[in-house]
Amino acid sequence: MKACVDIGGTKIAVSLNDGAGLDLVGKRAEPTAKTGRNDVVAQQVMRMVDQACADVGVNASHVQRVGVSSAGPFVLNAGLVELASPNICGGIAGPARGLPNDWLTATLEAPLRHRFTEGVRVENDAVAALEAERRWGALQGYENCAYVTWSTGVGMGLCVDGRVLRGKNGNAGHGGHMFVSDNDDALCGCGNIGDLEALVAGNAVARRFGADAATLMQRVHAGDPAAVATVDETCRIMGRALYNITVILDLQRISLGGSVFLNHQAYLLPRLQAQLAGKLPALTNGCELVPAGLAGRVGDYAALALLV
C-alpha cells in the first residue's frame, strides 16, 4: 500500500493505492491544520493515513511509501522540504493576512521520513498535477505544456522539451506571485501587494469583493453588470499570466484545473482564451487552453503520479 496526500491551503486529502492500478481507496479530507506547532500539518497527514488504513482494514504499518502533492513554496532544511505556503504559514505576511499562526515554515518531509521509511516524495502540487495530466490526462503526448490551477491559490507546473521544470528548491512555476497588473491594496499571504494570487485566487476574491467565487458567478448568471465586470477583469488578469508563460516557454497546451476554474469553466474558458487570441501569433498560435483531463480528481492522481 502507498499513501497519496494532497495538501492545499484549504484542505488536506489522503487516499491509499495498492500499486496494482489507479484505484484510490480510503479517501479522507479535512481542513488544513493551521494552529499549534509548525509540525502540525505533518502530524495531521500521518494521523489521516492511519485513519484511512483503519477505514479499509489495512494495517497502517504496511504503508511505507507516500507521495505528497503540496502547495508551496518550499524551503529546504538539510535537504528536506518545509512548507512556506502563504496560505498556511501566517508569519510570512503577518497578522494582516488573518492566519492563526506565526509560522514562517511548516516542517513536513522530516517527520514523514521518520514514519514512512521506504520512501517519501514531496513535490509542488502544480508540478505533481502536471505529471498526472501528462500521464493520464489532457497533456498526454505534449512535451511543451503547463498545468495551471486556479483555486484557493494560483499555481503552475511547467514542462519544456519534455522536461518538468523544478528549480533550485523545487519552486519553479510559482506564477501566482508574478505581477500582472497595478494594485496597491491586495495583500497576498506571501507579503506581496498586488500579485496574481492576491488579485484573482479564490481566497482573494472573497476578501476583495465580499463574495466567494460561487456567489459572484451566481450574480453573473443573474445579469448583475457589476459582477460581470468584476469577473471579466479577473479573467483579463489571469489571462495575462497565461499569455506570459505561453510566450516565455513557447507552449503547445495549458491544462487548467482548480475549484475556481473547474466549477465555472464554461464562462471562464472563452474569456481566458480571448487574452491569448491574436496577441503575437508567432508565439500564441498553436497553444490550446483546455480543462484538466482528470477534472476534480487531479489532486488525487497528482500524488499517485509521484509514486509510479
N, C-alpha and C positions, 0 to 999 in steps of 0.2 A: 504494500500500500504506500502511496505517495500523498502528501498533503499539498493542496493548491490554495494559495492565500492571495486575496486581493485586498490591499489596504488603500483606502481613499480618505479624503478629508471628512467625509460624512459617515461612511460605514466601512466595516471590515466583513468580508465574506470568506468562508472557509469551506472547502469540499475535499473529497477523497477520490482517488483514482487507483484502480488495481493494476495498472500498467498494461492491461490486455487490449485496451481500446480507448475510446473517448468518453465513456460514461463517467459521470461525476455523481457521487452519492454522498449522503450525509450532510448536505449543504446547510450551513448556518450563517446568519448575518446579524450583526449588532452594530449600533452606533460606535464610532471610533472613540476609544477612551482618551480623555484629554485632561484628566485631573490625577493628582498623585505624583509619584516619582516618574522620572523620564524613561523608565523601562516598562511602563505600564502597557504600552502597545504590544511589546514583545510578550509580556505575560498574558495579555488578552488573547493573542494568537495561539499560544500554547494551550491555554485553557479551552479555547474553541475547538482546536484539533482533538483534544481529549474527549470533548462532548460529542463531536461528530463521530468519533470512533464508537462511543457508547451507543449512539443512536442506531448504528448499523451492526452492532455486535462484534466489533473488531477490537482486539487487544491493542491499546494505544502504543505499547512498546514495539509493535510491529511496524509502526510508521517511523521511518528513519530518514526519509528524504522529503524535502519541502522546497517548492518553488514559490517565491514571493514577488508578486507584481505590486509595486507600491508607488504612491505619489511621492515625488521628490521635491526639491533637490536632495542629493545625498552628500554627506561628508564622510570621508574615510578616516577612521581612527584605528591605527595599527593595521591598516589594510581592510578593516571591516566596516560595513555600511552602518551609518547612523542617519536618521531622517532629519532633514532641515526643512520640512514641508511647512510653508506659510499657513496652510490650513489646519495644521496640527500643533505646531510649536508657537506658542504665544509670545515668547521672548524676542522674536525676530523683529516684529513691528511694534511691540509694546502694547500697553493696556488699551490704546485707542482702537485696536483691532478687535477687542472683545473676547479673545480666547481665554479660558480659565486656567492658564498656567504661564510660567515664565521660562519654559524650556527654550534653549537655543537649538538643541538637538534632542532626538528621542533615540535611545540605543535600540538596535534591532538585531543585527546579524550575530553579534557576540552571544547573547542569550540563546538564540535559536541554534547556533552551532553546538552549544553545550547540550542541548536537548536532542537535536536531530543529527546523529553522529555520522551518517552515511552521505550527507551532502545537503548544503543549503545554497540556493542560487537566488540572489536578490537583483531585480532589475527595475528600472523606472517603469511605471505602469504603461506608459505610451509605447516604450520600446518593446515590452512584453506583448502588448496588444498588436503591435506591428508584426512581431514574429508569428503570432496566432493568425493574423489576417493573411500573411504570406503563405502560411502552411495550409490553412483550411478555409480562408475567407475570400474577400474581394480583391486581394492583392496577389493571388496565386499567379506566378509566371511573370511578375513585374520586378525588374531589377533597379528601377529608379522610381521610388514611391515613398509615400508617407502615410502614417496613421495619425489623425488628429482627433483628440477628444474635447468636446465642448460640454462640460458637466459642472460640478462644483468648482473646479478649476479648469484651466486650459492647458493641455499637454500635447506633445508631438513626439512621434517616433520616426526617424529618418533613415532612408536606405538609398545609397548611391552606388551604382555599378555592382549591385548585388551584395554590398557590404553594409550592415547595420552600423550606424554611427553611434559611438558611446562617449568619447571624450575622456579627459583625464580622471574624472571622478564618476563616470557613468551618467553625466548630466546633459549630454548632447540632446537637443530637442526641447529645451525649456523655453519654447517660443511664447509661452504665456506671459513671459516677463519682458518681451520686446515692447518698444514704444512705437505705436502706430497712429497716434492722434494726440492732440494737445488737450491736457486736462490737469487741473491743479487741485482737485479735491477728492479724487477717487483713490483711497488708500488701499494698497494691496497688502496682504499678510507678509510679503517679503520685505516690506518697507518702502517699496517704490510708490510713487504717486502718479497715477495715470497710465500704468502699463496695460497691456491687453487684458490680462486676467482681472485687474481691478475695474475694467470698463464693462466686460461682457460676460464673465463667468457667472454661473448660477448664483453663487452667494453674493456677487457684486450687483446683479440685477435687483435682488431683494433689497440690498442696502441703498442703492442709488434711486430706485424708482418706487419703493414702498410696496412692491408686489412681487411675488415669485414668478418664475418664468411661465408656469401653468396659468396663473391668474392673468398675467399680461397677455398671453396668447388668447385666452377667453375673450378679453376685451377687443383684441384684434379681430377675431371672428365675429364679434358683435358689431363691428364697424366703427369702433372708437378711433377717431382720427389721431388723437394724441398717442394712443397705444401703437397704432400703425407706424407713426413717425418714430417712436422710440425703438421698436423692433427693427425697422428698416435701417436705422442708424447703427444698431448693434451689428447688423449684417454687413454694413459698409465697413465697420472697423474690423470685424472678423475676416471679411473678405480680403482686406488689405494684407492681413497676416498670411492668408493662404497664397495670395499673389507673391508676397515676399519670398516664401520658401520655394514656390514654383520657379521663380526666375533665378534664385540663388543656386538651387540644386538641379535645375533642368529636369523636372519630374514628369513622369508619364501618368501617374494616377495618385489621388489622395483619397483614402478611405476615412470617412467621418463617423465618429461614434460619440458616446456620452449622452447622458439623460436629456440635457437641454436640446441637443440636435435631434436625437432619435425620436423623442416624443413629439417633435414638431417639424419633422424633416420635409413634409410636403410644402410647407410655407417657406422654410428657411433655405432649402437647397437651391431653388432657382435664383434667390436673391444673392446667395454666395457666389453662384456661377456667374452672375452678372458682373461681379467685381473682377473677374479674370477675362471675360469675353472681350476681345478686341484690343486688349492692352498688351502692347509689344508682342504681336502674334508669333514672331520667330521663337519666342520662349514659352508662350502660353498655349499656342495651338497644340493640340495633341495631349494636353493634360486634362484628365477627367476628374471630376469630383463625384464620388459615389458613396452611398450609405455603407457602413460596415457590413460585410457579408455575414458576420457572426451576430450582428444586431445586439440585442441586450445581453447576450451571453459572452460578449467579447472579453469581459473581465475575468470570467471563469476560465475560459480557454487560454487567456493570456498567461496565467500562472502555470497551466498544464504545458504550454509550449516551451517553458523553461526547463522541463524535465524530460523531453523526448529527443 
